[in-house]
Amino acid sequence: MKVLVYGAGVTGTLFASRLHEAGNDVSLLARGERLAALQENGVLLAEGDGPVIMQVPVPVVERPAGSYDLIAVLVRTHQVEDVLKSIAGVRGDVLFLLNWAAGPEPLEAAIGRERVLLGFPNLGGTMDGQVVRYRATSLLTRLVSMPIGEPDGRVTPRLRELVQTFRSARINAKAETRMDAWLKTHAAFELPLGQSVHAAGGLDSLADDPAAIRDMIRRMRQNLKAMPSRPVPRAFNVLHTVPEAILVRVFRRFLRTDAASPLATDSPAVSAELDRLAEQVSAFEVHPS
Ligand SMILES: NC(=O)c1ccc[n+]([C@@H]2O[C@H](COP(=O)([O-])OP(=O)(O)OC[C@H]3O[C@@H](n4cnc5c(N)ncnc54)[C@H](OP(=O)(O)O)[C@@H]3O)[C@@H](O)[C@H]2O)c1
């Protein structure tokens, strides 16, 4: 499959590497200092805090060229607008793998309805200089699959093919029939989490502050209530049914695990993404079902 991975940050680099290693014809699109570093050293990956750094020879490009079977967009929420302009005239299905709670409509309006697919990346990690340090494989990462779906919920031949392509590349993808609701649910949950980590000044500080965690849980509950559809997956209903005191204990423990470490990333891009996501989540109430 001919794939353009748009965005060479943490997740884009990981996806491009896995798809390249599986034999796909992959180009990784980067810009600025990241582009120069990738052109000089190639993709550099390490597992967790490990000392071993692997180099993966993924071809790197500065702009899209020609047509693709798939353009996978892995940028921050507030960066999507510029990407839409850049790919409007480039042929290929486009899978947005990112935090996005505004529904498929603005994406479809910009690049054409038939081109849009939605999803959320299940590979993660942090950037350490030019090295992407990915989360070590664990039972949790093996169990959590990557949802991808058509905006209208159909399981189409192209969606099945994409799921297979990702699985062949050691990316545990699955077809999700309610992808927009999935993304909105995720934003309803992750926005208060990300905001609270940043307000507290880090994961440990938040873990040590039960009052801040209680406030965070209340905001998660409000967001989920305001959603135009039921939460997906339904497991998120536990935020309403499980007593607050137990949830506080669960979050305090979660915040000290490796799975929470990407939330500790503090950068202008992370803040800007949270701000844009907050705008998208606050619009839930404007569009009741
Ligand atoms: N990191 C994780 O562990 C993780 C896990 C799950 C989900 N996510 C979500 O996945 C999405 C992507 O996250 P990420 O961690 O990969 O973000 P990231 O590390 O900030 O990477 C985004 C990359 O896209 C580049 N980019 C943005 N606009 C561009 C443009 N117009 N042209 C060229 N390059 C452009 C950025 O370049 P600049 O630096 O120059 O802006 C940056 O290199 C986000 O929604 C995030 O919340 C992340």
The ligand as a MOL file (V3000), in Angstrom:
LIG
                    3D

  0  0  0     0  0            999 V3000
M  V30 BEGIN CTAB
M  V30 COUNTS 48 52 0 0 0
M  V30 BEGIN ATOM
M  V30 1 N 2.0030 10.9010 21.9600 0
M  V30 2 C 1.2030 9.9370 22.3530 0
M  V30 3 O 1.5990 9.0420 23.1040 0
M  V30 4 C -0.2260 9.8890 21.8580 0
M  V30 5 C -0.9670 8.7410 22.1430 0
M  V30 6 C -2.2790 8.6530 21.6680 0
M  V30 7 C -2.8170 9.7070 20.9520 0
M  V30 8 N -2.0690 10.8310 20.7180 0 CHG=1
M  V30 9 C -2.7320 11.8740 19.9330 0
M  V30 10 O -2.2910 11.6840 18.5860 0
M  V30 11 C -2.1950 12.9420 17.8990 0
M  V30 12 C -0.7680 13.1510 17.4260 0
M  V30 13 O 0.0560 13.1710 18.6040 0
M  V30 14 P 1.6480 13.1630 18.5860 0
M  V30 15 O 2.0540 12.8270 19.9700 0
M  V30 16 O 2.1650 12.3630 17.4600 0 CHG=-1
M  V30 17 O 1.9250 14.7250 18.3220 0
M  V30 18 P 3.3290 15.4400 18.0960 0
M  V30 19 O 4.4260 14.5970 18.6910 0
M  V30 20 O 3.1770 16.8430 18.5530 0
M  V30 21 O 3.5110 15.3830 16.5240 0
M  V30 22 C 2.8020 16.1460 15.5860 0
M  V30 23 C 3.7650 16.3330 14.4370 0
M  V30 24 O 3.0640 16.8250 13.3120 0
M  V30 25 C 3.8370 17.8790 12.7600 0
M  V30 26 N 2.9820 18.7740 11.9750 0
M  V30 27 C 1.8870 19.4420 12.3790 0
M  V30 28 N 1.3640 20.1690 11.3770 0
M  V30 29 C 2.1710 19.9730 10.3220 0
M  V30 30 C 2.1790 20.4620 9.0030 0
M  V30 31 N 1.2390 21.3170 8.5630 0
M  V30 32 N 3.1720 20.0700 8.1690 0
M  V30 33 C 4.1190 19.2210 8.5910 0
M  V30 34 N 4.1810 18.7010 9.8450 0
M  V30 35 C 3.2090 19.0860 10.6940 0
M  V30 36 C 4.4180 18.5790 13.9630 0
M  V30 37 O 5.4710 19.4300 13.5700 0
M  V30 38 P 5.8330 20.7130 14.4850 0
M  V30 39 O 6.4930 20.1540 15.7250 0
M  V30 40 O 6.7450 21.5030 13.6080 0
M  V30 41 O 4.5460 21.4230 14.7970 0
M  V30 42 C 4.8690 17.3570 14.7660 0
M  V30 43 O 6.1060 16.8650 14.3220 0
M  V30 44 C -2.6530 13.9890 18.9100 0
M  V30 45 O -4.0210 14.2390 18.7610 0
M  V30 46 C -2.3820 13.3200 20.2670 0
M  V30 47 O -3.1930 13.8170 21.3160 0
M  V30 48 C -0.7810 10.9340 21.1260 0
M  V30 END ATOM
M  V30 BEGIN BOND
M  V30 1 1 1 2
M  V30 2 2 2 3
M  V30 3 1 2 4
M  V30 4 1 4 5
M  V30 5 2 4 48
M  V30 6 2 5 6
M  V30 7 1 6 7
M  V30 8 2 7 8
M  V30 9 1 8 9
M  V30 10 1 8 48
M  V30 11 1 9 10
M  V30 12 1 9 46
M  V30 13 1 10 11
M  V30 14 1 11 12
M  V30 15 1 11 44
M  V30 16 1 12 13
M  V30 17 1 13 14
M  V30 18 2 14 15
M  V30 19 1 14 16
M  V30 20 1 14 17
M  V30 21 1 17 18
M  V30 22 2 18 19
M  V30 23 1 18 20
M  V30 24 1 18 21
M  V30 25 1 21 22
M  V30 26 1 22 23
M  V30 27 1 23 24
M  V30 28 1 23 42
M  V30 29 1 24 25
M  V30 30 1 25 26
M  V30 31 1 25 36
M  V30 32 1 26 27
M  V30 33 1 26 35
M  V30 34 2 27 28
M  V30 35 1 28 29
M  V30 36 1 29 30
M  V30 37 2 29 35
M  V30 38 1 30 31
M  V30 39 2 30 32
M  V30 40 1 32 33
M  V30 41 2 33 34
M  V30 42 1 34 35
M  V30 43 1 36 37
M  V30 44 1 36 42
M  V30 45 1 37 38
M  V30 46 2 38 39
M  V30 47 1 38 40
M  V30 48 1 38 41
M  V30 49 1 42 43
M  V30 50 1 44 45
M  V30 51 1 44 46
M  V30 52 1 46 47
M  V30 END BOND
M  V30 END CTAB
M  END
